[in-house]
Amino acid sequence: MCEIGAGNQSAFNRAVFMMNCLHYVQSVLVYPFTRNKADDIEKQIQEYVDIVVDEQHAVLLKQSGIAPIIHAMETKDEQARNMKTAHVYYRTDVEQ
């Protein structure tokens, strides 16, 4: 049911919708015999929390201008190896 309501939303909006929907479902599972299902739903909610955190983190990095810097730092060794003059900038015979 929750998946139908989430539709074709962005990853962030879908995750928020699913967290809210699953939390509502979980809130009525207060009886001892529903504990296993409530625990399963809690795991699903946590997966959506992780998606929201990752998506928001990416947005903040992009908006702050830090994303290209991080990308450059993460790919610097790969870029150095691919340069025609890599032997000057990146020596493989020396420990780093």
N, C-alpha and C positions, 0 to 999 in steps of 0.2 A: 504494500500500500504506500509506504513512504517513498519507494523508488518511483512510483508513478507520478507522485506529486513533484518530485525533484526535476523530472523532465530533462530538457536539454539545457540546463543551466551551466554556467562556468563551474570549474572545479571548486572554487571557493564558495559560491552560492549554493551549489549542490551539497557540499559538506555541511554548511551551516543549517540548511533545511533538514538534512538527514539527522544531524545532532538534535535539533529541536523536536523533530517527529519521534525519534527513538527515545528521547528523554520522556516525552509525554507517555509513550507506550510503557516505558519502564516504571513510571510513577504509579501505575495502577497494579503493578505486580508486587503486591505487599504481603502475599500469603506465603507460608513456608513451602508449599508445593510448587510455587512459581519461582523459587530462588535460582534454580539453574538457568531458566530462561532470562531472568533479570541479569544474571552474570554474563550470559552470552551477549545480551544487548549492551551491557557496559563495555565489553570488548569492542563491539562495533562502534560505539560512540567514541572510544579512545582512538580508533583508526581515523575517524573523521576529524577529531581534534588535531591529530598529527598532520592531516592534509591542510587544515586551516592554518596551522602554525607555519608549515612549509610555504604555502601560498603567500601568506602575509610577509614572511621573511623575504621572499623573492621580490615582492612589491616594494618593501622598504629599501632593499638594496638598490633597486632600480631608481626609485625616487630620490634617493640620497646621492646618486652618482657613484656609488661604491661598486656596483655590479661589474662595470668594465675593468676596474682595477683588480678585483678578485679574479676575474676571468684571465686577465693578463698574467697574474701571479701563478695561477693554476696551470697555465699552458706555456710558461716561459721556457722550461726545460725542453719541451717538445719542439717549440719554435727554434730554439738554439740548435738542436740536433739537425733540423731540416735546412738550416742555412748553408749556402755554398762554402762559407768561411767558418763553418762550425768548429773546425779544428783549432781555430784561433780563440773562439769564445767558450767552447765547451770541450774540455779535454777529458777523454774517457779513461786515460791512464792515471789519473790523479783522483784520490778519494776526496769526496766533498763533504 
